[in-house]
Amino acid sequence: MKIRNIVRGLALVGATAALLPIGSAMAGGPGFDGIQVNAGTTGTLSGCAAGAVCVPLVTGEGFLQQEVTLAGQTYIQTIIIDPLIANAGAATDVSGLAFSDMTFIQMSGANNGIKAMQRLRDDPTILDPTDTSGNLFDSTTQLLIGSWAIADEPAGTANLQITQDFRDNSNTGTAIGATGATMTADDFVNTFSLDVNLDTSGEQIGKRMDMLQDVGMSDPTATVVGDDFQRFVIRQRSGDLLTGTGSIELGAPSAGTGTGGSVDWTAGDDVLVTWLGQRVNLGGTGSAVFGFQSVDNLSDTAEPISTFSTSTAAFTTATPFEWDATFGAEPVL
């Protein structure tokens, strides 16, 4: 998979936000909708968020800056895309492009802050709708600084949200990380999400991180493809995104390293859980499975706990592993 030369804008959101203090007024800003690449043009942008009035200030190929008025408030909106995007057909929304970066800065009153979204996408089906490879790179970053920027978002929305999805599926057409389907070939999937909450001074007060990596280890050219498969999961919760008390107790390992034990936490702590499962088809002799898990409360001085099994990776009462719903759905091999 080849990513086009569009990463030049990756630092735009962070660099802009660093210059802006966080506001406190409650007034919902405009949304990220309504901007399009005009039909029959190269990189020419137009449009306006729903319910707003927009006056273009600066335009160019791949660039639009305009004044946006909504509910008596004024914003400066800046949109950047690949200036070489040629659109011979109907108008195309920027959300479907390989690269787009959009920011709002509130200009009226003292309500400083920023509302920004950046998208990066490399999807073979955009150029070839018949492509069944399942390959994909998709990354979205959303930044909401200032209460006006987050006011219209659903309850629990974090100030910073990053999601990434990468798939290299070796022509199987199966998006393992997204569907949980059985891995059937020499495939790789990685999904990542990060939510961060900030206080009024810009300091981090909460984090929620999820990462999943799937690796198919079978030979995709074999007449009968095996089910050799590995799944790796990391989940972390901290600060105001760890809202309750809980504990995880791991049993003694059946082999390898680890001593088992328990980890407790209270609301506001920083807890990290890691799990790894692997299955290898041994042919006529059956299947070999192993699992590993560790848990660490990073807010205390105690050592992390861990355990290992050479017979299972599942979370049942008969295994050394344990899961808590605080960290989402339990992994499945």
Beta strands, then each sheet from edge to edge (+ up, - down):
strand 1: 35-37
strand 2: 41-42
strand 3: 45-47
strand 4: 53-60
strand 5: 63-70
strand 6: 73-81
strand 7: 86-87
strand 8: 92-93
strand 9: 99-106
strand 10: 114-122
strand 11: 136-145
strand 12: 160-168
strand 13: 188-198
strand 14: 204-216
strand 15: 229-239
strand 16: 246-250
strand 17: 261-265
strand 18: 268-281
strand 19: 287-297
strand 20: 305-309
sheet 1: 3+ 1- 8+
sheet 2: 2+ 7-
sheet 3: 4+ 5- 6+ 9- 10+ 11- 12+ 13- 14+ 15- 18+ 19- 20+
sheet 4: 16+ 17-
end
